Amino acid sequence: MGKRITREMREQRAREANFDPDKSKLSGERVLRGLEPCAERGYNDMWEIWEEYCETSQNCDIFDEQTKKHFIIFLAKITKGMQSLKDPRPKPSSIWQRWKRFTANWARKKGEQLPHDVTNSGTM
């Protein structure tokens, strides 16, 4: 394990690296990292599925527990497993991954993350 760095050492390192303590010069806007093409396709696919679900569903409020559960079940029903000839059902991890893509894209599209009780609920 390395030597413990003191506060004075951290301050010295910051000075040597020309750290500017004035944060008012920085933009208050959030900067999103660019997506890899395969991740972007997955995000866009999930958003398209959500929009299709909203067109056919009476309630499109993701904060409603019944809607959230119904959407997750919809995802499970339209997702095929990797070995669809042997067992057409997807693994729970496949559904979980699609749900996480949806919630991550929600944050990108809407500019705010879904609360914890929405993202970690439903039928998972």
Buried (B, 14 or more C-beta within 10 A) or exposed (E): EEEEEEEEEEEEEEEEEEEEEEEEEEEEEEEEEEBEEEEEEBBEBBBEBBEEBBEEBEEBEBEEEEBBBBBBEBBBEEBEEEEEEEEEBBEEEBBBBBBBBBBBBBBBEEEEEBEEEBBEBBBE
